[in-house]
Amino acid sequence: MRTEAAALPVERTEGCRIHLADGRVLIDGIASWWTACHGYNHPHIRAEVARQLDIMPHVMLAGLTHAPAENLARRLARLLPGDLDHVFFSDSGSVAVEIALKMALQYWINRGATGRRQFVGFKAAYHGDTLGAMAVSDAEEGMHRAFARALPPQHLLDLPRDAASLAALDDDFLNANAGSLAGMIVEPLVQGAGGMIFHDAAVLRRLRDLADRHGLLLIFDEIFTGFGRTGRMFAMEEAGVVPDILTLSKALTGGTLALAATVANRKVFGAFLADEPSAALMHGPTFMGNPLACAAANASLDLFEREPRLEQVAAIERQLARELETCRALPGVKDVRVKGAIGVVELARLDDVEELRRRFVAADAWIRPFGRVVYLTPSFTIAPDELTQLTDAIRRVLAG
Ligand SMILES: Cc1ncc(COP(=O)(O)O)c(C=O)c1O
């Protein structure tokens, strides 16, 4: 608490701008942790949330149901590929991951395979800050090192990027251990908070194949990548593979209210469709399926239908690639990479992250480097000149 820089008081947000209480206006380069995909304060989302506020801000979603949650579940099932048809709502990404892990564990318990208790996660993964999510994240890369020995042990392995890592996972590890595993969990195409590290679609196809051959459930965590961020509506579409369980959050409500979803395919749902109540998934967050949050999510899906979001992402990708490329020649820059509306400048080392953050604010840019990466994940509605102000700020600040 002594080392953290004082937080900047915000008065209001608008479009891609953050208005500070002291009168300064920052261009937002990260869309409030990758959530505000339509920009801040979109009138359609505000109107739909206000309408829902008049009718019913909240009612419990157990024994009772309501149209905003029912509509949202139906729309998500229609939008998602394959038979990802069964939606379980919760209130944050980490909880959606906990539910996915519990679903996978109980899938096997309900089928009488009680020894399948562990998961495969991948190096550099980040799946959230709760205990189960931390256990399948990379403690070395991430923020969880202090807890590493207190967490249920899982297997953190190399992604199968090439023949050698595929053989290590398939022949060496899964052949020996598949019988004790419930499933594998991965962030498709981009590992976000673990360092904005990309992999190609073939990795996901290999994981689907391995999961099928070794009889494991495959979980895709699209909490960061879902809703257009990597260029398709969902990152998995680029690989043409569908997981057994999927997690969504962040941009689900257009970044306005807390909501998450864990979506199961028919096979997983089938393991819970039993005559014994003990087969039920006993998980019930108090605010699951909050009607205001569901109204915001339905309004966000309207905007994806009515406005050219994916074309905007493609234009952002082209502009980021063009403008960030010039950073490659700067001293200390190790790599520049772009995927959809994600632009990354990776440094060889970053010793004083707070100083770098201060210099971005001084340049009227809200950019929050972490680890060794400086990154942009702007709203999809950002204007080209606003995006140029952000890439200029990165170039000027890194040039010293
Ligand atoms: C891929 C991924 N999974 C899970 C989470 C956790 O979500 P939340 O912060 O809403 O708990 C995050 C958050 O950054 C994430 O990027």
The ligand as a Gaussian input file, in Angstrom:
#p B3LYP/6-31G(d) Opt

LIG

0 1
 C       -8.629000     -14.763000     -19.781000
 C       -9.148000     -14.265000     -18.462000
 N       -9.825000     -15.102000     -17.659000
 C      -10.326000     -14.708000     -16.480000
 C      -10.163000     -13.404000     -16.028000
 C      -10.720000     -12.994000     -14.692000
 O      -11.809000     -12.147000     -14.872000
 P      -12.285000     -11.190000     -13.664000
 O      -11.212000     -10.163000     -13.502000
 O      -13.581000     -10.603000     -14.167000
 O      -12.471000     -12.043000     -12.470000
 C       -9.456000     -12.501000     -16.819000
 C       -9.237000     -11.128000     -16.362000
 O       -8.406000     -10.393000     -16.838000
 C       -8.931000     -12.942000     -18.072000
 O       -8.239000     -12.125000     -18.875000

